[in-house]
Amino acid sequence: MHLAVVACGERLEETITMLKSAIIFSIRPLQFHIFAEDQLHDSFKGILDSWSFLQTFNYSLYPITFPSENALEWKKLFKPCASQRLFLPLILKEVDSLLYVDTDILFLRPVDDIWSLLKKFNSTQIAAMAPEHEEPRIGWYNRFARHPYYGKTGVNSGVMLMNMTRMRRKYFKNDMTTVRLRWGDMLMPLLKKYKLNITWGDQDLLNIIFFHNPESLFVFPCQWNYRPDHCIYGSNCQEAEEEGIFILHGNRGVYHDDKQPAFRAIYEALRNCSFKDDNIRSLLKPLELELQKTVHTYCGKIYKIFIKQLTKSIQDRYDRPPKER
């Protein structure tokens, strides 16, 4: 299972915590593709090499790379390096399928489970994402966007599952030419056309692409990409209410401030936990106590959805006898 992340600036600790959450719950081996600014490489190597005793993952470290002719323009597009992800199908030519995640993602169930959604793609689908919003009244794209976007409220690209073989093969409909274009030929004309109208960088470009090619997108439910927007104005992700949160996405910097203490509590519990089975098992009780202190917030009021799937993942992976796993 191939997992890619792009880390720049102050994102080392966040990225390491995300990778740790992937390792803790996953069943099949993982291959990490880490694109990072040069000054972070030694730190990544030191930490990941110290985990090699686990024998459950391999990793490759890459510099931030853009097509040379427009490198500066791409680098300025959004937060440093965020547009790197658009080029993954062109850089990782030997990789068939890939799960891309932002650094502020935490897995609360095995990566195997989202990976298995690849098998649900129909013959035209090449990638999968979750909607940007469940509630159009608080949606960003449908109220403010100055460019086309997918569906009713757009999609969020923080968790993106890709069949890159299909992405590389496909010729995409677009609004720049009557001719269909391949992925690599479409990106720069798209940026040039919409440069002044995009706010969220590469996520906006992906929305434009899938607006014109809706048959190519598989949409998965909000519990696979659960963000503060799903609870800060009251709970609006029904699937998470029923089954719990599968993947937590702490955007808006919520792991590092006091605005959404429920998100921060999950982050700190996973950040501080080691790989010892007992340590992982004993994570739940103190975490629940921390979450109970957050009930004065909208997200904290429904704190049980934050640990519902997490509890099940820990029980499935660490409480059953090895033969049953």
C-alpha positions as CSV (number, residue, x, y, z in Angstrom):
1,M,0.0,0.0,0.0
2,H,1.6,3.2,-1.2
3,L,1.1,6.4,1.0
4,A,2.4,9.8,-0.1
5,V,2.8,13.0,1.9
6,V,4.4,16.4,1.2
7,A,6.1,18.1,4.2
8,C,7.6,21.6,4.3
9,G,8.3,24.2,7.0
10,E,7.2,23.2,10.5
11,R,5.4,20.1,9.5
12,L,7.9,17.4,10.7
13,E,6.2,16.4,14.0
14,E,2.7,16.4,12.4
15,T,3.9,14.2,9.5
16,I,5.7,11.8,11.8
17,T,2.5,11.5,13.9
18,M,0.4,10.8,10.8
19,L,2.9,8.1,9.6
20,K,2.8,6.5,13.1
21,S,-1.0,6.3,13.0
22,A,-0.8,4.6,9.7
23,I,1.7,2.0,11.0
24,I,-0.1,1.4,14.3
25,F,-3.4,0.1,12.8
26,S,-2.5,-1.2,9.3
27,I,-2.3,-4.8,8.5
28,R,-0.5,-5.1,5.2
29,P,3.0,-3.5,4.7
30,L,3.2,0.2,3.8
31,Q,5.4,2.0,1.4
32,F,5.8,5.7,2.3
33,H,6.7,8.3,-0.3
34,I,7.8,11.4,1.6
35,F,8.4,14.6,-0.4
36,A,10.2,17.1,1.9
37,E,12.3,20.2,1.9
38,D,16.0,19.4,2.1
39,Q,16.4,20.6,5.6
40,L,13.9,18.0,6.9
41,H,15.5,15.0,5.3
42,D,17.9,14.1,8.1
43,S,15.2,14.3,10.8
44,F,12.9,12.1,8.8
45,K,15.6,9.6,8.2
46,G,16.7,9.5,11.8
47,I,13.2,8.9,13.1
48,L,12.0,6.4,10.5
49,D,15.3,4.4,10.7
50,S,14.7,4.1,14.4
51,W,11.4,2.4,13.6
52,S,12.9,-0.1,11.3
53,F,12.6,-2.9,14.0
54,L,8.9,-2.9,13.2
55,Q,9.5,-4.3,9.7
56,T,6.0,-3.2,8.6
57,F,7.0,-0.3,6.3
58,N,9.6,1.0,3.8
59,Y,10.1,4.6,2.9
60,S,11.6,6.8,0.2
61,L,12.5,10.4,0.7
62,Y,12.4,12.8,-2.2
63,P,13.2,16.5,-2.7
64,I,10.5,18.9,-3.6
65,T,10.5,18.8,-7.4
66,F,8.5,20.7,-10.0
67,P,8.6,20.7,-13.8
68,S,11.7,22.8,-14.4
69,E,10.2,25.3,-16.9
70,N,7.6,26.6,-14.4
71,A,9.1,25.6,-11.1
72,L,8.9,29.1,-9.6
73,E,5.3,29.6,-10.6
74,W,4.2,26.2,-9.0
75,K,6.1,26.9,-5.8
76,K,4.2,30.2,-5.3
77,L,0.8,28.6,-6.0
78,F,-0.2,27.8,-2.4
79,K,1.4,27.0,0.9
80,P,5.0,25.9,0.2
81,C,5.0,22.7,-1.7
82,A,1.3,21.9,-1.6
83,S,1.1,21.8,-5.4
84,Q,3.7,19.0,-5.4
85,R,0.9,16.5,-5.1
86,L,-0.4,17.4,-8.5
87,F,2.8,15.9,-10.0
88,L,2.8,12.6,-8.2
89,P,1.5,10.6,-11.1
90,L,4.3,12.0,-13.3
91,I,7.1,11.6,-10.7
92,L,6.1,8.2,-9.3
93,K,5.9,6.6,-12.7
94,E,6.3,3.0,-11.4
95,V,3.6,3.3,-8.8
96,D,0.2,2.0,-9.9
97,S,-2.0,3.3,-7.1
98,L,-1.4,5.8,-4.2
99,L,-3.1,7.3,-1.2
100,Y,-2.1,11.0,-0.8
101,V,-2.7,12.7,2.5
102,D,-2.0,16.1,3.9
103,T,0.4,16.2,6.9
104,D,-2.5,17.0,9.3
105,I,-4.2,13.6,8.8
106,L,-4.6,10.9,11.5
107,F,-5.6,7.4,10.7
108,L,-8.1,5.9,13.2
109,R,-8.5,2.6,11.3
110,P,-6.2,0.6,9.0
111,V,-5.0,2.1,5.8
112,D,-6.0,-1.2,4.3
113,D,-9.7,-0.2,4.6
114,I,-9.4,3.0,2.6
115,W,-7.1,1.2,0.2
116,S,-9.8,-1.4,-0.4
117,L,-12.0,1.4,-1.9
118,L,-9.8,1.1,-5.1
119,K,-11.6,-2.1,-5.8
120,K,-14.9,-0.2,-5.8
121,F,-13.9,2.1,-8.6
122,N,-16.0,1.6,-11.8
123,S,-14.2,1.6,-15.1
124,T,-14.2,5.4,-15.5
125,Q,-13.1,6.4,-12.0
126,I,-9.5,7.4,-11.5
127,A,-9.5,9.0,-8.0
128,A,-11.5,9.3,-4.8
129,M,-12.1,12.2,-2.4
130,A,-14.7,13.4,0.1
131,P,-17.0,16.3,-0.3
132,E,-15.7,19.7,1.0
133,H,-18.9,20.2,2.9
134,E,-22.0,18.3,3.9
135,E,-24.0,21.4,4.6
136,P,-24.3,23.8,1.7
137,R,-25.3,26.7,4.0
138,I,-21.7,26.7,5.4
139,G,-20.1,25.6,2.1
140,W,-17.1,27.6,0.8
141,Y,-17.2,26.7,-2.9
142,N,-20.9,27.1,-3.5
143,R,-20.8,30.6,-1.8
144,F,-17.5,32.1,-2.8
145,A,-15.7,30.2,-5.6
146,R,-14.8,32.1,-8.8
147,H,-14.1,28.9,-10.7
148,P,-15.9,25.6,-11.5
149,Y,-16.0,23.0,-8.7
150,Y,-17.2,19.4,-8.4
151,G,-20.8,18.7,-7.3
152,K,-22.8,20.7,-4.9
153,T,-20.0,21.8,-2.5
154,G,-16.7,20.8,-4.1
155,V,-14.3,18.2,-2.9
156,N,-11.6,18.3,-0.2
157,S,-8.2,17.0,-1.4
158,G,-6.6,16.3,2.0
159,V,-7.3,12.6,1.6
160,M,-7.0,11.5,-2.1
161,L,-6.9,7.9,-3.3
162,M,-5.6,7.6,-6.8
163,N,-5.3,5.0,-9.5
164,M,-2.3,6.7,-11.1
165,T,-2.1,4.2,-14.0
166,R,-5.5,5.4,-15.1
167,M,-4.6,9.1,-14.4
168,R,-1.6,8.8,-16.7
169,R,-3.6,7.2,-19.5
170,K,-6.7,9.4,-19.5
171,Y,-7.3,12.3,-21.8
172,F,-9.3,14.9,-19.8
173,K,-12.1,17.2,-21.0
174,N,-11.2,20.8,-20.1
175,D,-12.3,24.4,-20.8
176,M,-9.1,25.6,-22.4
177,T,-9.2,23.7,-25.7
178,T,-11.6,21.5,-27.6
179,V,-9.0,18.8,-27.5
180,R,-8.8,16.5,-24.5
181,L,-5.5,16.7,-22.6
182,R,-3.4,14.3,-20.6
183,W,-2.7,15.0,-16.9
184,G,0.8,16.5,-17.4
185,D,-0.2,18.7,-20.3
186,M,-3.3,20.1,-18.6
187,L,-1.8,21.5,-15.3
188,M,0.1,24.6,-16.4
189,P,-2.6,25.9,-18.9
190,L,-5.1,25.4,-16.1
191,L,-3.0,27.3,-13.6
192,K,-2.5,30.1,-16.2
193,K,-6.2,30.4,-16.8
194,Y,-7.3,30.4,-13.2
195,K,-4.3,31.8,-11.3
196,L,-6.1,34.9,-10.2
197,N,-9.3,33.1,-9.2
198,I,-8.1,30.3,-7.0
199,T,-7.8,30.5,-3.2
200,W,-6.9,27.0,-2.1
201,G,-4.3,26.2,-4.7
202,D,-4.1,22.7,-5.9
203,Q,-7.4,21.7,-4.3
204,D,-9.1,24.3,-6.5
205,L,-7.4,22.9,-9.6
206,L,-8.5,19.4,-8.8
207,N,-12.1,20.7,-8.4
208,I,-11.9,22.3,-11.8
209,I,-10.6,19.1,-13.4
210,F,-13.3,16.9,-11.8
211,F,-16.0,19.5,-12.6
212,H,-15.3,18.8,-16.3
213,N,-14.7,15.0,-15.7
214,P,-17.2,14.1,-13.0
215,E,-17.4,10.5,-14.2
216,S,-13.8,10.1,-13.2
217,L,-14.3,10.7,-9.5
218,F,-15.4,8.3,-6.8
219,V,-16.8,10.2,-3.8
220,F,-16.3,8.6,-0.4
221,P,-18.2,9.7,2.8
222,C,-17.1,12.4,5.2
223,Q,-15.9,10.0,7.9
224,W,-12.9,9.3,5.7
225,N,-11.9,13.0,5.9
226,Y,-13.4,14.4,9.1
227,R,-12.6,18.1,9.7
228,P,-13.6,20.8,12.2
229,D,-16.2,22.0,9.7
230,H,-18.1,18.8,10.3
231,C,-18.8,19.8,14.0
232,I,-17.9,23.4,14.8
233,Y,-21.4,24.6,13.8
234,G,-23.1,21.5,15.0
235,S,-22.7,17.9,13.8
236,N,-23.2,17.5,10.0
237,C,-21.4,14.2,9.1
238,Q,-24.1,11.6,9.5
239,E,-21.8,8.7,8.6
240,A,-19.4,9.6,11.4
241,E,-22.3,9.9,13.9
242,E,-23.3,6.3,13.0
243,E,-19.9,4.6,12.7
244,G,-17.4,7.0,14.1
245,I,-14.5,8.9,12.5
246,F,-12.2,6.8,10.2
247,I,-9.7,9.5,9.3
248,L,-9.3,12.7,11.2
249,H,-8.1,15.8,9.3
250,G,-7.0,18.6,11.6
251,N,-7.0,21.5,9.2
252,R,-7.2,25.1,10.4
253,G,-4.1,24.3,12.6
254,V,-6.4,22.7,15.2
255,Y,-3.8,20.2,16.6
256,H,-1.7,23.2,17.7
257,D,-4.1,25.7,19.3
258,D,-7.0,25.6,21.8
259,K,-9.9,26.3,19.5
260,Q,-10.9,22.6,19.0
261,P,-9.6,20.7,22.0
262,A,-11.2,17.4,20.8
263,F,-9.0,17.3,17.7
264,R,-5.9,18.3,19.7
265,A,-6.6,15.5,22.3
266,I,-6.5,12.8,19.6
267,Y,-3.4,14.3,18.0
268,E,-1.5,14.5,21.3
269,A,-2.5,10.9,22.3
270,L,-1.1,9.5,19.1
271,R,1.9,11.8,19.1
272,N,2.9,10.7,22.6
273,C,2.2,7.0,22.1
274,S,4.9,4.4,21.4
275,F,4.7,1.2,19.3
276,K,4.5,-1.1,22.4
277,D,1.2,-3.0,22.4
278,D,0.5,-2.1,26.0
279,N,1.1,1.5,25.4
280,I,-1.4,1.5,22.5
281,R,-3.9,-0.4,24.5
282,S,-3.7,2.0,27.4
283,L,-4.1,5.0,25.2
284,L,-7.9,5.0,25.3
285,K,-8.8,5.6,29.0
286,P,-6.8,8.8,29.5
287,L,-7.8,10.0,26.0
288,E,-11.5,9.6,26.9
289,L,-10.9,11.6,30.1
290,E,-9.3,14.4,28.0
291,L,-12.2,14.4,25.6
292,Q,-14.7,14.6,28.4
293,K,-13.1,18.0,29.2
294,T,-14.0,19.3,25.8
295,V,-17.8,19.0,26.0
296,H,-18.1,22.8,26.2
297,T,-17.3,22.9,22.5
298,Y,-19.6,21.7,19.7
299,C,-17.1,19.0,18.6
300,G,-16.5,17.9,22.2
301,K,-20.2,17.4,22.7
302,I,-20.0,14.5,20.3
303,Y,-16.6,13.3,21.5
304,K,-17.7,9.6,21.4
305,I,-17.5,9.7,17.6
306,F,-13.8,10.6,17.9
307,I,-13.1,7.3,19.8
308,K,-15.7,4.9,18.4
309,Q,-13.7,3.6,15.5
310,L,-10.3,4.1,17.3
311,T,-11.5,1.8,20.1
312,K,-12.5,-0.8,17.6
313,S,-9.2,-0.5,15.7
314,I,-7.2,-1.0,18.9
315,Q,-9.4,-4.0,20.0
316,D,-9.1,-5.6,16.5
317,R,-5.4,-5.2,16.2
318,Y,-4.1,-5.5,19.8
319,D,-6.6,-7.3,22.0
320,R,-7.3,-10.4,20.0
321,P,-5.0,-13.4,20.1
322,P,-2.6,-13.4,17.2
323,K,-4.3,-16.3,15.4
324,E,-7.6,-14.4,15.1
325,R,-6.0,-11.2,13.7
